[in-house]
Amino acid sequence: MIKIIKSPISKADLKEIAKGGFGDFVKAVVDVEQEIMAVGAALHADAEVLLMDEEGSKRENTWGVNLYVEKSGDDFIQFDSMVNIKPVLGNRSRDVGDPKIREKIKRIVGKLIQ
């Protein structure tokens, strides 16, 4: 089940979401404009669509990551998703190439997962 996160949740809550899916990580899509995210999807694309449909997110502002619930620091977030392939924005890989966007994603995730 996909959850839209607008206010902080605990890492324990995130671990519970992970148990319902992949176990050690959750797929998440972060809207860097609204500073919200959707977690718990089987596919990043499903979380992205939910954010667009329910929160009015725009594709250019949504970035997919994996959150590894048992890890911390730089190992907690993996920037790898098909939704990150955005040639129009200059991002031609599954990674998030722009360091400013990466830092914004880290800040938003850090604010929403405590």
C-alpha positions as CSV (number, residue, x, y, z in Angstrom):
1,M,0.0,0.0,0.0
2,I,1.4,3.4,-1.0
3,K,1.4,6.1,1.6
4,I,1.8,9.8,1.0
5,I,4.0,11.4,3.7
6,K,3.4,15.1,4.4
7,S,4.5,15.2,8.0
8,P,7.2,13.3,9.8
9,I,7.0,9.6,10.5
10,S,9.4,7.5,12.5
11,K,12.0,5.1,11.1
12,A,10.0,2.4,12.9
13,D,7.0,3.3,10.8
14,L,9.1,3.1,7.7
15,K,10.3,-0.4,8.7
16,E,6.7,-1.5,9.1
17,I,5.9,-0.2,5.5
18,A,9.0,-2.1,4.3
19,K,7.8,-5.4,5.9
20,G,4.7,-5.1,3.6
21,G,6.9,-5.0,0.5
22,F,10.6,-5.6,-0.1
23,G,11.6,-6.2,3.6
24,D,14.8,-4.2,3.8
25,F,13.9,-1.2,1.8
26,V,11.0,0.9,0.5
27,K,10.6,2.6,-2.9
28,A,9.8,6.2,-2.5
29,V,9.2,9.2,-4.8
30,V,10.0,12.6,-3.5
31,D,8.3,15.8,-4.8
32,V,11.1,18.3,-4.4
33,E,8.7,21.3,-4.9
34,Q,6.0,20.4,-2.4
35,E,8.5,18.6,-0.1
36,I,6.3,15.5,0.3
37,M,6.8,11.9,-0.7
38,A,5.0,8.7,-1.5
39,V,6.4,5.4,-0.1
40,G,5.6,1.7,-0.2
41,A,4.9,1.2,-3.9
42,A,5.9,-1.9,-5.9
43,L,7.1,0.4,-8.6
44,H,8.3,4.0,-8.3
45,A,6.0,4.9,-11.2
46,D,3.0,3.9,-9.2
47,A,4.1,6.3,-6.3
48,E,4.8,9.0,-8.9
49,V,1.3,8.7,-10.4
50,L,-0.3,8.8,-7.0
51,L,1.5,12.0,-6.2
52,M,0.4,13.5,-9.5
53,D,-3.2,12.4,-9.1
54,E,-3.7,13.2,-5.5
55,E,-1.3,16.0,-4.8
56,G,-0.9,17.7,-8.1
57,S,2.8,16.9,-8.4
58,K,4.6,17.6,-11.6
59,R,6.8,15.1,-13.3
60,E,9.8,17.5,-13.4
61,N,9.7,17.7,-9.5
62,T,9.4,14.0,-8.7
63,W,12.4,11.8,-8.1
64,G,12.6,8.1,-7.2
65,V,14.8,6.7,-4.5
66,N,15.1,3.5,-2.4
67,L,15.2,3.9,1.4
68,Y,17.1,1.1,3.2
69,V,15.5,0.9,6.6
70,E,18.4,-0.8,8.4
71,K,21.0,1.6,7.1
72,S,21.9,5.2,7.9
73,G,23.9,8.1,6.5
74,D,24.7,7.9,2.8
75,D,23.7,4.3,2.7
76,F,20.1,5.0,3.7
77,I,19.1,6.6,0.4
78,Q,19.9,5.0,-3.0
79,F,19.2,7.3,-6.0
80,D,18.1,4.6,-8.5
81,S,14.8,4.7,-10.4
82,M,13.4,4.5,-13.9
83,V,11.3,7.6,-13.1
84,N,14.6,9.6,-12.8
85,I,15.2,9.2,-16.6
86,K,14.2,12.7,-17.7
87,P,16.2,13.6,-20.9
88,V,14.3,16.9,-21.2
89,L,15.8,18.0,-17.8
90,G,19.2,16.6,-18.7
91,N,19.0,13.5,-16.5
92,R,19.6,10.6,-18.8
93,S,20.1,7.9,-16.2
94,R,18.3,6.2,-13.4
95,D,20.5,8.2,-11.0
96,V,19.9,11.8,-9.9
97,G,22.7,13.6,-11.6
98,D,22.2,17.1,-10.3
99,P,23.9,17.5,-6.9
100,K,21.5,20.3,-5.8
101,I,18.5,18.0,-6.4
102,R,20.2,15.1,-4.6
103,E,20.8,17.4,-1.6
104,K,17.2,18.6,-1.6
105,I,16.0,15.0,-1.7
106,K,18.2,14.2,1.3
107,R,16.9,17.2,3.2
108,I,13.3,16.3,2.5
109,V,13.7,12.6,3.4
110,G,15.6,13.7,6.6
111,K,12.7,16.0,7.5
112,L,10.0,13.4,6.8
113,I,11.7,10.3,8.3
114,Q,12.8,10.8,11.9
